[in-house]
Amino acid sequence: MEIKKIAVVTLGCRVNQYESNAIAHDFEKHGYDVVRNKKDADIIIINTCCVTKMAESKSRRTIRHIHNENPDALLVITGCYGQRAGHELLMIPGVALVTGNGEKENLAEIVDDLNERQMPCLDVSNIMMRRHFPAAKIKEKETSRVREYLKIQDGCEQFCTYCIVPYVRGPVVSRPYDDIIAEAKSIESRGFQELVLTGIHTGFYGLDLPDDIGLIDVLKGLLKETTIPRIRMSSLESREISDEIIDLFASEPRLCNHFHIPLQSGDNEILKKMGRPYTREDYLTLTKRIYKAIPDAAISADIIIGFPGESDGAFENTIDVVTNAGFAFIHSFPYSPREGTKAAIFPHRVPGALKDKRQKLILSIGDFYQYRFAERHLWQTLEVLVETKDREGLYQGHTDNFLNVRFRSKKKNLIGKFVRVKATKNDHGILVGDEIEP
């Protein structure tokens, strides 16, 4: 039998990226040849996103572009957009199968049986009924790399009024502790230097488990059971960052001092309308606690601009929090109504032109604070995990607090290694320097 070639295309978040890698690995185990070039593939898996209208539009454009590029390939659509509105995607030319998030762990088996079904076909289960974490797909040994993601949790039960994610990801399901440690050891054996824990609502880890186990136990277990030099957290909600977690990060040099804590708004009334379970005062108190324990920590945040009812005063309150929180980086997005969420029918929409104006202002403020955070580290000696080398011959990587650093070195093959760099220039928030010889 001829071995079929598949390619996997990923849109959206790092959880999707992790799941795409697991999908590709599963197809390899089923005898498929995973290829990078989509033009060579017989089957193309497209892992979609639907967090915003723009993300859905990008998913549709990508599907059409891939079909035009390789019209003979079978297109298999999966992910959040497939979960939310698979019938829409089924109408796009070239699409043979649409599945949801609940089918990802069995996608290879579903595709194996595709020839026996009438195409195009829709195979999307009710994600709200899922009660277990997808089966672990631990990879075998491979060549050394820099950074790897480890998914420890899926689902969300917070139901913020603007967010479609709980409806397409389902309830919280936590990965068994032993499976997490087993994959971490596999990642360690494959030479990765940094491990990033990720999930849809990572701080809710353990909520569904019968044992009294939580995120702090996972962090302590990884520190004890592995020797991976860096362990990094993805996004954590403000109410889930306890004093115990802060103290652990302050005392353990292998835990990266970068906290990504979604803010969304700095106005209490808007936060209440969003369904966010904290106040601006709560948030600022947390940032002060982190900086007191870890003075060199980087704190970053997501901010939504133009939520329904956001007045000039409410926007000023957001600017005030950004100013006082001392963010190292911010990610700002204009509000996009999602059909099926509570906020989609909220009155007092903010006009598009005003949203754009506020977005530009908040981004310029974010650029200033990113520059200022980098400036604090000028002329310091930094430990950089090297990730790439650019066309100008400069290596690039990140510090543990996620400063982006470029540097010169006469040495070859530094990718995946830790290098001491003296920063001599601040280029719009990116530090440039030279390697310090041992």
C-alpha positions as CSV (number, residue, x, y, z in Angstrom):
1,M,0.0,0.0,0.0
2,E,1.3,3.5,-0.9
3,I,2.2,5.6,2.1
4,K,0.1,8.7,2.1
5,K,1.7,12.1,2.9
6,I,0.1,14.5,5.2
7,A,0.9,18.1,6.2
8,V,-0.4,19.9,9.3
9,V,-1.2,23.6,9.3
10,T,-1.8,25.4,12.6
11,L,-3.7,28.6,13.3
12,G,-4.2,30.3,16.6
13,C,-2.8,29.7,20.1
14,R,0.1,27.6,21.5
15,V,-2.3,25.0,22.7
16,N,-3.3,24.4,19.0
17,Q,0.4,24.2,18.2
18,Y,0.9,21.6,20.8
19,E,-2.1,19.6,19.6
20,S,-0.9,19.9,16.0
21,N,2.4,18.3,16.9
22,A,0.5,15.5,18.7
23,I,-1.7,15.0,15.7
24,A,1.3,14.8,13.4
25,H,3.0,12.3,15.7
26,D,-0.1,10.2,15.8
27,F,-0.4,10.1,12.0
28,E,3.3,8.9,11.9
29,K,2.4,6.1,14.2
30,H,-0.4,5.1,11.8
31,G,2.0,4.8,8.9
32,Y,1.6,8.3,7.3
33,D,4.6,10.3,6.1
34,V,4.4,13.8,7.6
35,V,5.8,16.4,5.2
36,R,6.5,20.2,5.5
37,N,5.6,21.2,2.0
38,K,1.8,21.4,1.6
39,K,2.2,21.0,-2.2
40,D,3.5,17.4,-1.6
41,A,0.8,16.3,0.7
42,D,-2.1,14.0,-0.1
43,I,-4.0,15.1,3.0
44,I,-3.7,18.4,4.7
45,I,-4.9,18.9,8.3
46,I,-5.8,22.5,9.2
47,N,-6.1,23.2,12.9
48,T,-8.3,26.3,13.1
49,C,-9.0,29.2,15.5
50,C,-12.2,31.1,16.2
51,V,-11.3,33.4,19.1
52,T,-12.1,36.5,17.0
53,K,-13.9,37.2,13.7
54,M,-10.5,38.0,12.3
55,A,-9.2,34.6,13.3
56,E,-12.2,32.9,11.6
57,S,-11.6,35.0,8.5
58,K,-8.0,34.0,8.4
59,S,-9.0,30.3,8.8
60,R,-11.3,30.5,5.8
61,R,-8.7,32.3,3.7
62,T,-6.1,29.8,4.6
63,I,-8.3,26.9,3.6
64,R,-9.1,28.4,0.2
65,H,-5.5,29.3,-0.4
66,I,-4.3,25.7,0.4
67,H,-7.0,24.3,-1.9
68,N,-5.9,26.5,-4.7
69,E,-2.3,25.6,-4.1
70,N,-2.9,21.8,-3.9
71,P,-6.4,21.1,-5.4
72,D,-5.9,17.3,-5.3
73,A,-5.3,17.1,-1.6
74,L,-8.0,16.1,0.8
75,L,-8.5,18.9,3.3
76,V,-9.3,17.9,6.9
77,I,-10.4,20.8,9.1
78,T,-10.3,20.5,12.9
79,G,-10.0,22.8,15.9
80,C,-12.1,25.6,17.5
81,Y,-13.7,26.9,14.3
82,G,-14.7,23.4,13.3
83,Q,-16.2,22.9,16.8
84,R,-18.1,26.2,16.7
85,A,-19.5,26.2,13.1
86,G,-18.3,23.2,11.2
87,H,-21.2,23.5,8.8
88,E,-19.7,26.8,7.5
89,L,-16.4,25.2,6.7
90,L,-18.0,22.2,5.0
91,M,-19.2,24.5,2.3
92,I,-15.6,25.6,1.3
93,P,-14.4,23.8,-1.9
94,G,-11.9,21.0,-1.2
95,V,-12.9,20.3,2.3
96,A,-13.4,16.6,2.8
97,L,-13.9,16.4,6.6
98,V,-14.6,18.8,9.4
99,T,-14.1,17.7,13.1
100,G,-14.0,19.5,16.4
101,N,-11.6,19.6,19.3
102,G,-13.0,16.4,20.8
103,E,-11.9,14.4,17.7
104,K,-8.3,15.5,17.7
105,E,-7.0,12.6,19.8
106,N,-8.6,10.1,17.3
107,L,-8.1,12.1,14.1
108,A,-5.8,9.5,12.5
109,E,-8.3,6.7,12.9
110,I,-11.1,9.0,11.6
111,V,-9.1,9.8,8.5
112,D,-8.2,6.1,8.0
113,D,-11.9,5.4,7.6
114,L,-12.6,8.5,5.4
115,N,-12.8,6.6,2.1
116,E,-15.6,4.5,3.5
117,R,-17.7,7.6,4.2
118,Q,-19.5,10.0,1.9
119,M,-17.5,13.2,1.6
120,P,-17.7,15.9,2.6
121,C,-18.7,14.9,6.1
122,L,-19.1,16.5,9.5
123,D,-17.8,14.7,12.6
124,V,-18.1,17.0,15.6
125,S,-19.1,15.8,19.0
126,N,-20.6,17.7,21.9
127,I,-17.5,19.1,23.6
128,M,-19.4,20.0,26.7
129,M,-19.8,16.3,27.5
130,R,-16.1,15.6,27.5
131,R,-14.8,14.5,30.9
132,H,-11.2,13.2,30.4
133,F,-8.0,14.7,29.2
134,P,-7.0,13.5,25.7
135,A,-4.8,10.4,25.7
136,A,-1.1,11.3,26.0
137,K,1.0,11.3,22.8
138,I,4.5,11.2,24.0
139,K,7.1,11.5,21.3
140,E,10.2,9.4,20.9
141,K,13.8,10.7,21.0
142,E,14.8,13.2,18.4
143,T,17.5,15.9,17.7
144,S,18.0,18.6,20.3
145,R,15.8,21.7,20.2
146,V,15.4,24.9,22.2
147,R,11.8,25.1,23.6
148,E,9.0,22.7,23.9
149,Y,5.4,23.1,25.1
150,L,3.7,20.7,27.5
151,K,-0.1,20.8,27.6
152,I,-1.3,20.0,31.2
153,Q,-5.0,21.1,31.0
154,D,-7.9,21.8,28.6
155,G,-11.2,23.6,28.8
156,C,-12.5,26.6,30.7
157,E,-15.5,27.2,33.0
158,Q,-15.1,31.0,33.6
159,F,-17.5,32.0,30.8
160,C,-16.3,35.7,30.4
161,T,-19.1,37.5,28.6
162,Y,-16.9,38.2,25.5
163,C,-15.3,34.8,25.1
164,I,-16.3,31.9,22.9
165,V,-13.5,29.6,24.2
166,P,-15.5,27.7,26.9
167,Y,-18.1,26.8,24.3
168,V,-15.6,25.3,21.9
169,R,-13.1,23.8,24.4
170,G,-15.6,22.5,27.0
171,P,-15.3,22.0,30.7
172,V,-12.0,21.8,32.6
173,V,-10.1,18.5,32.1
174,S,-6.7,18.1,33.7
175,R,-3.9,15.8,32.6
176,P,-2.9,13.1,35.1
177,Y,0.1,14.1,37.1
178,D,2.1,11.0,36.1
179,D,1.5,11.7,32.4
180,I,2.8,15.2,32.8
181,I,6.0,14.0,34.5
182,A,6.4,11.2,31.9
183,E,6.2,13.7,28.9
184,A,8.5,16.2,30.7
185,K,11.1,13.4,31.1
186,S,10.7,12.6,27.4
187,I,11.2,16.3,26.5
188,E,14.3,16.4,28.7
189,S,15.7,13.3,27.0
190,R,15.3,15.0,23.6
191,G,17.6,17.8,24.6
192,F,15.1,20.7,25.1
193,Q,16.4,23.5,27.3
194,E,13.1,25.2,28.1
195,L,9.7,23.7,29.0
196,V,6.6,25.8,28.7
197,L,3.5,24.6,30.6
198,T,0.4,25.5,28.6
199,G,-3.4,24.9,28.6
200,I,-6.6,26.8,28.0
201,H,-7.0,27.8,31.7
202,T,-3.8,26.6,33.2
203,G,-4.5,27.9,36.7
204,F,-7.6,25.6,36.9
205,Y,-5.4,22.6,36.7
206,G,-6.6,19.9,39.1
207,L,-10.1,21.3,39.5
208,D,-11.6,18.1,38.1
209,L,-9.1,15.6,39.6
210,P,-10.2,13.4,42.6
211,D,-6.9,14.0,44.4
212,D,-6.0,17.2,46.1
213,I,-3.5,18.3,43.5
214,G,-3.0,21.6,41.8
215,L,-0.6,23.6,39.7
216,I,1.9,24.1,42.5
217,D,2.3,20.3,42.8
218,V,3.0,20.1,39.1
219,L,5.7,22.8,39.3
220,K,7.3,21.1,42.4
221,G,7.2,17.7,40.7
222,L,8.9,19.0,37.5
223,L,11.6,20.6,39.6
224,K,12.2,17.4,41.5
225,E,11.8,14.8,38.7
226,T,13.7,16.6,35.8
227,T,16.8,18.7,35.3
228,I,15.4,20.9,32.4
229,P,17.2,24.2,32.9
230,R,14.1,26.4,32.4
231,I,10.5,25.9,33.2
232,R,8.1,28.6,32.0
233,M,4.4,29.2,32.6
234,S,2.0,30.4,30.0
235,S,-0.9,32.6,30.9
236,L,-2.2,32.6,34.5
237,E,-5.3,34.5,35.8
238,S,-4.6,36.9,38.6
239,R,-6.7,35.1,41.2
240,E,-4.8,31.9,40.6
241,I,-1.3,33.3,41.5
242,S,-1.1,32.6,45.2
243,D,1.6,33.7,47.6
244,E,2.9,30.1,47.5
245,I,3.4,30.3,43.7
246,I,5.1,33.6,44.0
247,D,7.4,32.4,46.7
248,L,8.3,29.2,44.7
249,F,9.2,31.3,41.6
250,A,11.3,33.6,43.8
251,S,13.2,30.7,45.4
252,E,13.7,28.5,42.3
253,P,16.1,29.8,39.6
254,R,14.9,27.2,37.1
255,L,11.4,28.8,37.1
256,C,11.3,31.7,34.6
257,N,10.4,35.0,36.1
258,H,7.8,36.0,33.5
259,F,4.2,36.2,34.5
260,H,1.6,36.7,31.7
261,I,-1.6,37.8,33.6
262,P,-4.6,38.9,31.5
263,L,-5.9,42.3,32.5
264,Q,-8.5,42.9,29.8
265,S,-9.6,46.3,31.3
266,G,-8.5,48.6,34.0
267,D,-12.1,49.8,34.8
268,N,-14.1,48.0,37.5
269,E,-17.4,48.5,35.8
270,I,-16.1,47.1,32.5
271,L,-14.5,44.2,34.3
272,K,-17.8,43.4,35.9
273,K,-19.6,43.5,32.5
274,M,-16.9,41.2,31.2
275,G,-17.5,38.7,33.9
276,R,-13.9,39.0,35.2
277,P,-13.7,38.0,38.9
278,Y,-11.3,40.7,40.2
279,T,-11.0,44.5,40.4
280,R,-8.3,46.9,39.2
281,E,-7.2,47.2,42.9
282,D,-6.8,43.4,43.1
283,Y,-4.7,43.4,40.0
284,L,-2.4,46.2,41.1
285,T,-2.0,44.6,44.5
286,L,-0.9,41.4,42.8
287,T,1.7,43.1,40.6
288,K,3.2,44.8,43.7
289,R,3.4,41.5,45.5
290,I,5.3,39.9,42.5
291,Y,7.7,42.8,42.2
292,K,8.4,42.8,45.9
293,A,9.3,39.1,45.9
294,I,11.0,39.1,42.4
295,P,12.2,42.7,41.5
296,D,13.4,41.6,38.1
297,A,10.2,39.8,37.1
298,A,8.5,40.6,33.8
299,I,4.8,41.0,33.9
300,S,2.8,41.1,30.6
301,A,-0.9,41.3,30.0
302,D,-3.7,41.0,27.5
303,I,-6.0,44.1,27.1
304,I,-9.3,44.3,25.2
305,I,-10.0,47.8,23.7
306,G,-13.5,49.0,23.0
307,F,-15.7,46.6,25.0
308,P,-19.4,47.7,24.9
309,G,-19.9,50.6,27.2
310,E,-16.2,51.6,27.5
311,S,-16.4,55.3,28.0
312,D,-13.5,57.8,27.8
313,G,-13.2,57.5,31.6
314,A,-13.1,53.7,31.5
315,F,-10.4,53.8,28.9
316,E,-8.4,56.3,31.1
317,N,-8.7,53.8,34.0
318,T,-7.1,51.1,31.8
319,I,-4.3,53.5,30.9
320,D,-3.9,54.2,34.6
321,V,-3.5,50.5,35.4
322,V,-1.0,50.0,32.6
323,T,1.0,52.9,33.9
324,N,1.0,51.7,37.5
325,A,1.5,48.0,36.9
326,G,4.8,48.5,35.2
327,F,4.3,46.0,32.4
328,A,7.2,44.7,30.5
329,F,5.0,43.9,27.5
330,I,1.3,44.2,26.6
331,H,-0.9,42.5,24.0
332,S,-3.8,44.7,23.0
333,F,-6.8,43.7,20.9
334,P,-9.9,45.6,19.7
335,Y,-13.1,44.0,21.0
336,S,-14.7,41.6,18.5
337,P,-18.3,40.4,19.2
338,R,-18.7,36.7,19.1
339,E,-22.0,35.2,18.2
340,G,-23.2,33.0,21.1
341,T,-21.6,35.0,23.9
342,K,-23.5,37.3,26.3
343,A,-21.6,40.5,25.2
344,A,-22.6,40.0,21.6
345,I,-25.9,41.6,22.4
346,F,-24.7,44.3,24.8
347,P,-25.7,47.9,23.9
348,H,-23.4,50.9,23.7
349,R,-21.0,49.6,21.1
350,V,-17.8,51.7,20.7
351,P,-17.5,53.1,17.2
352,G,-14.7,51.5,15.1
353,A,-12.8,54.7,14.5
354,L,-12.7,55.4,18.3
355,K,-11.6,51.8,19.0
356,D,-8.7,52.2,16.5
357,K,-7.7,55.5,18.1
358,R,-7.6,53.9,21.5
359,Q,-5.8,50.8,20.2
360,K,-3.0,52.9,18.7
361,L,-2.6,54.9,21.9
362,I,-2.5,51.8,24.2
363,L,0.0,50.1,21.9
364,S,2.3,53.2,21.9
365,I,2.2,53.2,25.7
366,G,3.0,49.5,25.7
367,D,6.0,50.2,23.4
368,F,7.2,52.8,25.8
369,Y,7.1,50.4,28.8
370,Q,8.7,47.6,26.7
371,Y,11.6,50.0,25.9
372,R,11.8,51.1,29.5
373,F,11.9,47.5,30.8
374,A,14.7,46.7,28.3
375,E,16.6,49.8,29.3
376,R,16.8,48.6,32.9
377,H,18.9,45.7,31.7
378,L,21.3,47.7,29.6
379,W,25.0,47.1,30.4
380,Q,24.0,44.0,32.4
381,T,25.3,40.5,31.8
382,L,22.3,38.4,30.7
383,E,21.9,34.6,30.3
384,V,20.3,34.0,26.9
385,L,18.9,30.8,25.5
386,V,19.9,31.0,21.9
387,E,17.0,30.2,19.5
388,T,17.9,31.4,16.0
389,K,20.6,33.2,13.9
390,D,19.4,35.9,11.5
391,R,20.7,37.0,8.1
392,E,22.9,39.6,9.6
393,G,24.8,37.0,11.5
394,L,23.4,37.9,14.9
395,Y,22.1,35.2,17.2
396,Q,18.8,35.8,18.9
397,G,17.2,34.4,22.1
398,H,15.4,35.2,25.3
399,T,16.4,35.6,28.9
400,D,14.4,33.9,31.7
401,N,12.2,37.0,32.1
402,F,11.6,37.0,28.3
403,L,13.8,39.9,27.2
404,N,14.5,39.6,23.5
405,V,18.3,39.7,23.0
406,R,20.4,39.7,19.8
407,F,24.1,39.4,20.0
408,R,27.3,38.9,18.1
409,S,29.6,35.9,18.4
410,K,32.3,34.3,16.4
411,K,31.3,30.9,17.5
412,K,29.2,28.5,15.4
413,N,26.3,26.2,16.4
414,L,25.1,28.2,19.5
415,I,21.4,27.4,18.9
416,G,20.0,25.6,21.9
417,K,22.8,26.7,24.2
418,F,23.0,29.2,27.1
419,V,25.2,32.2,26.4
420,R,26.2,35.1,28.6
421,V,25.7,38.4,26.8
422,K,26.5,42.0,27.7
423,A,23.7,44.3,26.4
424,T,25.1,47.5,24.9
425,K,22.1,48.8,22.9
426,N,18.4,49.1,23.4
427,D,16.8,48.8,19.9
428,H,13.1,49.6,20.5
429,G,12.8,47.2,23.4
430,I,15.2,44.5,21.9
431,L,18.6,44.4,23.5
432,V,21.7,44.1,21.3
433,G,25.1,43.1,22.7
434,D,28.1,40.8,22.5
435,E,28.9,37.4,23.9
436,I,31.0,37.4,27.0
437,E,33.8,34.9,26.8
438,P,34.0,32.6,29.9
